[in-house]
Amino acid sequence: MDVERTIQFLLENQAGHDERLAKLETNVIRLATIAEMQIEAHALLTQEVREYFRRSDERQERADERQRLADERQKHSDERLDAVIVLFERFISGK
């Protein structure tokens, strides 16, 4: 009689372990799926950030070029103005 009860007890415990193991397996699969989604999201975010910085660098390069051209034009204008002032001063002084 004790053997039958022991076998029954072991079978019931085994069923409980099987149920918990199945739940654990389901949760591990869910976690793996979530981890894969997070990895994909991280890769996409990394790609987007790199693209953002690439575009920012391009915009900055264009802005730098515009500033360089503006500086050159200003320098040229300053030189022309200086030449006009020199001519005007010569005219005024009669030389």
TIROMI-423097 format. One record per residue: z, y, x of N, C-alpha, C, O in turn; residue in three letters; residue number from 1; chain. Coordinates in Angstrom, 3 decimals, m for minus. Atoms other than C-alpha are relative to their C-alpha. Example, Ala and Ser with C-alpha at 12.3 -4.5 7.8 and 13.67 -1.06 7.14 Angstrom:
2
- n.up	n.north	n.east	ca.up	ca.north	ca.east	c.up	c.north	c.east	o.up	o.north	o.east	rest	nr	kette
- 0.000	m1.190	0.890	7.800	m4.500	12.300	0.000	1.200	0.900	0.665	1.181	1.936	ALA	1	A
- m0.060	m1.190	m0.820	7.140	m1.060	13.670	0.730	1.090	m0.770	0.899	2.198	m0.261	SER	2	A
***
This chain:
95
- n.up	n.north	n.east	ca.up	ca.north	ca.east	c.up	c.north	c.east	o.up	o.north	o.east	rest	nr	kette
- 0.000	m1.183	0.817	0.000	0.000	0.000	0.000	1.254	0.867	m0.717	2.208	0.564	MET	1	A
- m0.043	m1.150	m0.899	0.830	2.422	2.832	m1.349	0.223	0.677	m1.727	1.364	0.942	ASP	2	A
- 1.307	m0.115	m0.641	m2.535	1.707	4.424	m0.971	0.691	m0.957	m1.735	1.564	m0.543	VAL	3	A
- 0.886	m0.624	0.978	m4.365	2.638	1.218	0.321	1.483	m0.165	m0.588	2.308	m0.249	GLU	4	A
- m0.392	m1.407	0.111	m2.392	5.864	0.895	m0.371	0.768	1.264	m0.786	1.925	1.196	ARG	5	A
- 0.371	m0.650	m1.266	m2.986	6.653	4.541	m1.496	0.257	0.034	m1.937	1.330	0.447	THR	6	A
- 1.458	m0.165	0.050	m6.730	6.087	4.089	m0.360	1.099	m0.984	m1.215	1.933	m0.683	ILE	7	A
- 0.243	m1.030	1.001	m6.710	8.238	0.948	0.345	1.368	0.575	m0.426	2.316	0.424	GLN	8	A
- m0.431	m1.248	m0.615	m4.788	10.963	2.794	m1.021	0.475	1.047	m1.373	1.653	1.091	PHE	9	A
- 0.972	m0.340	m1.040	m7.242	10.857	5.708	m1.335	0.455	m0.607	m1.960	1.395	m0.116	LEU	10	A
- 1.250	m0.379	0.667	m10.247	11.019	3.373	0.105	1.395	m0.623	m0.833	2.188	m0.544	LEU	11	A
- m0.204	m1.315	0.591	m8.792	14.020	1.539	0.025	1.088	1.080	m0.560	2.158	0.915	GLU	12	A
- m0.029	m0.965	m1.106	m8.057	15.781	4.816	m1.395	0.198	0.584	m1.783	1.317	0.920	ASN	13	A
- 1.357	m0.095	m0.531	m11.558	14.978	6.049	m0.874	0.869	m0.899	m1.682	1.659	m0.411	GLN	14	A
- 0.779	m0.808	0.948	m13.047	16.508	2.889	0.353	1.488	0.174	m0.531	2.344	0.148	ALA	15	A
- m0.424	m1.381	m0.218	m11.007	19.671	3.455	m0.571	0.554	1.299	m1.018	1.700	1.354	GLY	16	A
- 0.564	m0.424	m1.294	m12.121	19.829	7.087	m1.508	0.226	m0.122	m2.053	1.187	0.421	HIS	17	A
- 1.448	m0.143	0.191	m15.735	19.297	6.053	m0.327	1.297	m0.741	m1.283	1.996	m0.405	ASP	18	A
- 0.224	m1.226	0.776	m15.485	22.121	3.536	0.204	1.236	0.885	m0.607	2.162	0.874	GLU	19	A
- m0.250	m1.139	m0.901	m13.937	24.491	6.085	m1.086	0.100	1.074	m1.503	1.199	1.439	ARG	20	A
- 1.058	0.001	m1.014	m16.525	23.465	8.665	m1.309	0.546	m0.580	m2.035	1.277	0.093	LEU	21	A
- 1.211	m0.511	0.650	m19.337	24.166	6.192	0.095	1.515	m0.188	m0.889	2.224	0.027	ALA	22	A
- m0.185	m1.447	0.144	m17.886	27.632	5.463	m0.137	0.704	1.356	m0.760	1.759	1.468	LYS	23	A
- 0.090	m0.563	m1.340	m17.522	28.293	9.166	m1.451	0.037	0.478	m1.891	1.023	1.071	LEU	24	A
- 1.408	0.068	m0.381	m21.108	27.202	9.768	m0.802	1.094	m0.714	m1.650	1.748	m0.108	GLU	25	A
- 0.674	m1.046	0.768	m22.305	29.530	6.990	0.302	1.379	0.575	m0.594	2.213	0.708	THR	26	A
- m0.381	m1.295	m0.565	m20.366	32.439	8.469	m0.631	0.232	1.375	m1.030	1.352	1.695	ASN	27	A
- 0.635	m0.135	m1.317	m21.723	31.756	11.968	m1.483	0.342	m0.168	m2.023	1.160	0.577	VAL	28	A
- 1.411	m0.302	0.263	m25.261	31.785	10.574	m0.142	1.455	m0.451	m1.049	2.159	m0.005	ILE	29	A
- 0.035	m1.408	0.448	m24.558	35.091	8.806	0.203	0.949	1.179	m0.520	1.934	1.324	ARG	30	A
- m0.265	m0.847	m1.158	m23.106	36.585	11.979	m1.192	0.021	0.953	m1.525	1.069	1.506	LEU	31	A
- 1.178	0.048	m0.868	m26.113	35.421	13.992	m1.125	0.847	m0.582	m1.827	1.538	0.156	ALA	32	A
- 1.024	m0.813	0.660	m28.434	37.031	11.443	0.308	1.484	0.161	m0.578	2.283	0.465	THR	33	A
- m0.409	m1.397	m0.161	m26.470	40.267	11.561	m0.207	0.440	1.452	m0.688	1.545	1.701	ILE	34	A
- 0.186	m0.332	m1.416	m26.505	40.187	15.376	m1.476	0.214	0.314	m1.829	1.147	1.035	ALA	35	A
- 1.444	m0.167	m0.218	m30.278	39.718	15.377	m0.483	1.316	m0.590	m1.286	2.018	0.025	GLU	36	A
- 0.393	m1.263	0.626	m30.674	42.631	12.979	0.482	1.185	0.836	m0.235	2.174	0.989	MET	37	A
- m0.533	m1.073	m0.835	m28.450	44.786	15.186	m0.810	0.146	1.288	m1.062	1.263	1.740	GLN	38	A
- 0.820	m0.033	m1.216	m30.477	43.863	18.268	m1.339	0.667	m0.296	m1.805	1.501	0.481	ILE	39	A
- 1.271	m0.611	0.388	m33.704	44.778	16.469	0.170	1.492	m0.266	m0.665	2.298	0.145	GLU	40	A
- m0.251	m1.409	0.293	m32.208	48.045	15.228	0.239	0.779	1.294	m0.243	1.901	1.453	ALA	41	A
- m0.260	m0.653	m1.291	m30.971	48.879	18.718	m1.301	0.188	0.772	m1.524	1.248	1.358	HIS	42	A
- 1.287	m0.107	m0.698	m34.411	48.168	20.195	m0.854	1.101	m0.622	m1.482	1.882	0.093	ALA	43	A
- 0.772	m1.036	0.685	m36.060	50.368	17.570	0.564	1.386	0.299	m0.190	2.321	0.569	LEU	44	A
- m0.636	m1.276	m0.302	m33.547	53.161	18.124	m0.286	0.418	1.439	m0.580	1.584	1.699	LEU	45	A
- 0.306	m0.297	m1.398	m34.056	52.944	21.884	m1.429	0.491	0.145	m1.688	1.453	0.868	THR	46	A
- 1.401	m0.407	m0.038	m37.805	53.193	21.389	m0.169	1.407	m0.580	m0.887	2.233	m0.016	GLN	47	A
- 0.091	m1.322	0.629	m37.412	56.186	19.066	0.583	1.085	0.907	0.016	2.172	1.013	GLU	48	A
- m0.621	m0.983	m0.892	m35.086	57.967	21.513	m0.909	0.274	1.191	m1.074	1.426	1.593	VAL	49	A
- 0.932	m0.190	m1.125	m37.513	57.388	24.391	m1.189	0.858	m0.427	m1.614	1.750	0.307	ARG	50	A
- 1.132	m0.774	0.512	m40.362	58.746	22.273	0.413	1.464	m0.218	m0.343	2.383	0.101	GLU	51	A
- m0.505	m1.357	0.203	m38.256	61.768	21.313	0.064	0.759	1.321	m0.387	1.901	1.405	TYR	52	A
- m0.106	m0.664	m1.296	m37.525	62.558	24.964	m1.372	0.212	0.636	m1.585	1.214	1.320	PHE	53	A
- 1.351	m0.171	m0.535	m41.171	62.020	25.921	m0.657	1.231	m0.636	m1.250	2.064	0.050	ARG	54	A
- 0.568	m1.165	0.689	m42.272	64.507	23.264	0.703	1.281	0.414	0.058	2.318	0.570	ARG	55	A
- m0.749	m1.175	m0.446	m39.513	66.905	24.302	m0.467	0.441	1.380	m0.631	1.635	1.632	SER	56	A
- 0.494	m0.325	m1.340	m40.688	66.713	27.912	m1.378	0.654	m0.079	m1.649	1.627	0.625	ASP	57	A
- 1.334	m0.588	0.152	m44.263	67.422	26.828	0.087	1.432	m0.526	m0.612	2.322	m0.042	GLU	58	A
- m0.164	m1.352	0.532	m43.148	70.421	24.775	0.532	0.946	1.076	0.093	2.091	1.182	ARG	59	A
- m0.567	m0.837	m1.058	m41.114	71.718	27.694	m1.061	0.323	1.051	m1.114	1.446	1.554	GLN	60	A
- 1.074	m0.250	m0.959	m44.091	71.316	30.037	m0.968	1.063	m0.531	m1.397	1.944	0.214	GLU	61	A
- 0.882	m1.008	0.596	m46.279	73.300	27.631	0.665	1.377	m0.004	0.018	2.386	0.276	ARG	62	A
- m0.727	m1.270	0.001	m43.607	75.981	27.312	0.061	0.579	1.412	m0.100	1.785	1.598	ALA	63	A
- m0.032	m0.459	m1.390	m43.284	76.169	31.099	m1.353	0.569	0.409	m1.419	1.596	1.085	ASP	64	A
- 1.344	m0.474	m0.329	m47.057	76.550	31.431	m0.273	1.348	m0.664	m0.834	2.250	m0.042	GLU	65	A
- 0.177	m1.289	0.690	m47.107	79.319	28.806	0.788	1.101	0.708	0.295	2.218	0.864	ARG	66	A
- m0.822	m0.985	m0.702	m44.283	81.092	30.640	m0.629	0.368	1.341	m0.623	1.538	1.726	GLN	67	A
- 0.656	m0.265	m1.282	m46.107	80.744	33.972	m1.185	0.936	m0.190	m1.372	1.879	0.578	ARG	68	A
- 1.147	m0.862	0.283	m49.245	82.272	32.462	0.451	1.414	m0.384	m0.146	2.399	0.049	LEU	69	A
- m0.523	m1.317	0.399	m47.234	85.095	30.880	0.514	0.749	1.227	0.302	1.955	1.348	ALA	70	A
- m0.493	m0.631	m1.225	m45.557	85.776	34.234	m1.158	0.509	0.854	m1.093	1.602	1.417	ASP	71	A
- 1.178	m0.425	m0.768	m48.954	85.903	35.945	m0.629	1.248	m0.614	m0.990	2.181	0.103	GLU	72	A
- 0.572	m1.165	0.672	m50.287	88.334	33.338	0.881	1.231	0.199	0.381	2.334	0.422	ARG	73	A
- m0.930	m1.118	m0.210	m47.177	90.486	33.666	m0.120	0.529	1.417	m0.128	1.741	1.635	GLN	74	A
- 0.143	m0.412	m1.397	m47.532	90.521	37.444	m1.298	0.797	0.181	m1.316	1.843	0.830	LYS	75	A
- 1.293	m0.698	m0.093	m51.194	91.503	37.136	0.088	1.384	m0.659	m0.410	2.365	m0.107	HIS	76	A
- m0.167	m1.288	0.691	m50.318	94.253	34.629	0.840	0.956	0.834	0.531	2.143	0.934	SER	77	A
- m0.858	m0.842	m0.842	m47.545	95.520	36.909	m0.784	0.542	1.192	m0.645	1.711	1.552	ASP	78	A
- 0.806	m0.432	m1.145	m49.956	95.646	39.852	m0.991	1.090	m0.420	m1.165	2.079	0.292	GLU	79	A
- 0.944	m1.003	0.491	m52.530	97.562	37.801	0.720	1.305	m0.314	0.221	2.385	0.004	ARG	80	A
- m0.776	m1.195	0.313	m49.863	99.965	36.552	0.421	0.720	1.278	0.357	1.947	1.353	LEU	81	A
- m0.372	m0.598	m1.284	m48.638	100.519	40.121	m1.192	0.732	0.609	m1.039	1.829	1.148	ASP	82	A
- 1.204	m0.638	m0.544	m52.222	101.287	41.190	m0.310	1.285	m0.749	m0.691	2.281	m0.133	ALA	83	A
- 0.242	m1.204	0.794	m52.618	103.772	38.323	1.007	1.089	0.383	0.641	2.259	0.494	VAL	84	A
- m1.034	m0.973	m0.380	m49.323	105.457	39.286	m0.323	0.620	1.359	m0.192	1.829	1.548	ILE	85	A
- 0.372	m0.510	m1.326	m50.441	105.750	42.907	m1.156	0.978	m0.135	m1.121	2.056	0.458	VAL	86	A
- 1.142	m0.895	0.200	m53.754	107.272	41.809	0.433	1.297	m0.673	m0.021	2.377	m0.298	LEU	87	A
- m0.477	m1.186	0.706	m51.979	109.650	39.451	0.784	0.903	0.951	0.608	2.121	0.944	PHE	88	A
- m0.781	m0.771	m0.963	m49.547	110.719	42.183	m0.914	0.693	0.995	m0.657	1.839	1.365	GLU	89	A
- 0.953	m0.613	m0.921	m52.485	111.355	44.547	m0.714	1.162	m0.696	m0.945	2.219	m0.109	ARG	90	A
- 0.692	m1.050	0.754	m54.222	113.339	41.859	0.881	1.220	m0.146	0.437	2.352	0.047	PHE	91	A
- m0.946	m1.095	0.199	m51.126	115.411	41.168	0.228	0.747	1.318	0.264	1.977	1.347	ILE	92	A
- m0.290	m0.645	m1.289	m50.460	116.057	44.841	m1.248	0.587	0.643	m1.151	1.358	1.597	SER	93	A
- 1.236	m0.552	m0.509	m54.107	116.839	45.479	m0.517	m0.691	1.242	m1.377	m0.128	1.921	GLY	94	A
- 0.462	0.727	m1.196	m54.634	114.292	48.237	m1.137	m0.891	m0.298	m1.640	m1.570	0.597	LYS	95	A
***
